[in-house]
Amino acid sequence: MTHRVPIEPALDLHAFAPRDIRSVVEEYINAAHLAGLREVRLIHGRGIGVQRGIVQQALEHHALVTEFWDAGETLLGATVARLRG
């Protein structure tokens, strides 16, 4: 099943199945970079940290990501990524 992802500064991942999160993050980062965004927020929720781990692992291995961190105001519910210029 294909989802259309709007390219905005934030992406809420709650609508996606856990098995799709890695590919959604990779495609979103590529599209965000092409759209000129240099910082994005990936909302994965708090839970037990499984989604957070998948998101951060995908970011760690993505060539367009220069750094990422937990968004402090969300208490581990989102990750912010800075993209190459």
GUMI-596694 format. One record per residue (C-alpha): x, y, z; residue in three letters; residue number from 0; chain. Coordinates in Angstrom, 2 decimals, always signed. Layout:
BEGIN
<node <X Y Z> 'ALA' NUM 'A'> ...
This chain:
BEGIN
<node <+0.00 +0.00 +0.00> 'MET' 0 'A'> <node <+1.40 +3.41 -0.97> 'THR' 1 'A'> <node <+0.98 +6.48 +1.22> 'HIS' 2 'A'> <node <+1.34 +10.04 -0.05> 'ARG' 3 'A'> <node <+3.43 +12.00 +2.41> 'VAL' 4 'A'> <node <+3.06 +15.78 +2.38> 'PRO' 5 'A'> <node <+6.45 +17.44 +2.54> 'ILE' 6 'A'> <node <+6.19 +19.67 +5.58> 'GLU' 7 'A'> <node <+8.69 +20.40 +8.38> 'PRO' 8 'A'> <node <+7.10 +17.68 +10.54> 'ALA' 9 'A'> <node <+5.90 +14.15 +9.83> 'LEU' 10 'A'> <node <+3.61 +12.27 +12.21> 'ASP' 11 'A'> <node <+4.50 +8.58 +11.89> 'LEU' 12 'A'> <node <+1.48 +7.28 +13.83> 'HIS' 13 'A'> <node <-0.40 +6.62 +10.57> 'ALA' 14 'A'> <node <+2.21 +4.14 +9.34> 'PHE' 15 'A'> <node <+2.68 +0.47 +10.19> 'ALA' 16 'A'> <node <+5.86 -0.22 +12.19> 'PRO' 17 'A'> <node <+7.23 -2.38 +9.37> 'ARG' 18 'A'> <node <+7.04 +0.64 +7.02> 'ASP' 19 'A'> <node <+8.63 +3.25 +9.30> 'ILE' 20 'A'> <node <+12.22 +2.86 +8.04> 'ARG' 21 'A'> <node <+11.31 +3.28 +4.38> 'SER' 22 'A'> <node <+8.89 +6.14 +5.13> 'VAL' 23 'A'> <node <+11.63 +8.00 +7.04> 'VAL' 24 'A'> <node <+14.16 +7.45 +4.25> 'GLU' 25 'A'> <node <+11.77 +8.64 +1.54> 'GLU' 26 'A'> <node <+10.61 +11.61 +3.63> 'TYR' 27 'A'> <node <+14.20 +12.76 +4.26> 'ILE' 28 'A'> <node <+14.96 +12.58 +0.52> 'ASN' 29 'A'> <node <+11.81 +14.53 -0.36> 'ALA' 30 'A'> <node <+12.32 +17.09 +2.44> 'ALA' 31 'A'> <node <+15.86 +17.73 +1.23> 'HIS' 32 'A'> <node <+14.64 +18.20 -2.35> 'LEU' 33 'A'> <node <+11.97 +20.60 -1.05> 'ALA' 34 'A'> <node <+14.70 +22.71 +0.57> 'GLY' 35 'A'> <node <+13.99 +21.84 +4.19> 'LEU' 36 'A'> <node <+17.08 +21.78 +6.38> 'ARG' 37 'A'> <node <+15.49 +20.68 +9.66> 'GLU' 38 'A'> <node <+12.61 +18.26 +10.12> 'VAL' 39 'A'> <node <+10.71 +16.76 +13.03> 'ARG' 40 'A'> <node <+9.67 +13.11 +13.02> 'LEU' 41 'A'> <node <+6.87 +12.42 +15.51> 'ILE' 42 'A'> <node <+7.04 +8.81 +16.65> 'HIS' 43 'A'> <node <+5.41 +8.93 +20.08> 'GLY' 44 'A'> <node <+6.81 +7.82 +23.42> 'ARG' 45 'A'> <node <+5.63 +4.28 +24.11> 'GLY' 46 'A'> <node <+8.43 +1.84 +24.89> 'ILE' 47 'A'> <node <+10.83 +3.37 +22.36> 'GLY' 48 'A'> <node <+10.59 +0.88 +19.49> 'VAL' 49 'A'> <node <+9.48 +3.46 +16.89> 'GLN' 50 'A'> <node <+12.04 +5.96 +18.21> 'ARG' 51 'A'> <node <+14.77 +3.36 +17.74> 'GLY' 52 'A'> <node <+13.70 +2.59 +14.17> 'ILE' 53 'A'> <node <+13.54 +6.31 +13.30> 'VAL' 54 'A'> <node <+16.91 +7.12 +14.82> 'GLN' 55 'A'> <node <+18.59 +4.11 +13.22> 'GLN' 56 'A'> <node <+17.27 +5.19 +9.81> 'ALA' 57 'A'> <node <+18.53 +8.74 +10.41> 'LEU' 58 'A'> <node <+21.92 +7.51 +11.57> 'GLU' 59 'A'> <node <+22.48 +5.72 +8.26> 'HIS' 60 'A'> <node <+21.00 +8.36 +5.94> 'HIS' 61 'A'> <node <+23.58 +10.28 +3.88> 'ALA' 62 'A'> <node <+21.55 +13.53 +3.93> 'LEU' 63 'A'> <node <+21.32 +13.70 +7.75> 'VAL' 64 'A'> <node <+24.11 +15.63 +9.46> 'THR' 65 'A'> <node <+22.79 +15.25 +13.01> 'GLU' 66 'A'> <node <+19.65 +14.39 +14.97> 'PHE' 67 'A'> <node <+18.42 +14.67 +18.55> 'TRP' 68 'A'> <node <+15.39 +14.05 +20.74> 'ASP' 69 'A'> <node <+13.00 +16.99 +20.71> 'ALA' 70 'A'> <node <+13.18 +18.04 +24.35> 'GLY' 71 'A'> <node <+9.69 +19.49 +24.58> 'GLU' 72 'A'> <node <+8.06 +16.18 +23.59> 'THR' 73 'A'> <node <+9.69 +14.00 +26.27> 'LEU' 74 'A'> <node <+11.14 +11.55 +23.70> 'LEU' 75 'A'> <node <+8.03 +11.66 +21.50> 'GLY' 76 'A'> <node <+9.79 +13.19 +18.50> 'ALA' 77 'A'> <node <+13.21 +13.36 +16.87> 'THR' 78 'A'> <node <+14.59 +16.42 +15.09> 'VAL' 79 'A'> <node <+17.00 +15.91 +12.19> 'ALA' 80 'A'> <node <+19.24 +18.45 +10.50> 'ARG' 81 'A'> <node <+19.79 +17.87 +6.78> 'LEU' 82 'A'> <node <+22.72 +18.75 +4.55> 'ARG' 83 'A'> <node <+22.54 +22.13 +2.82> 'GLY' 84 'A'> 
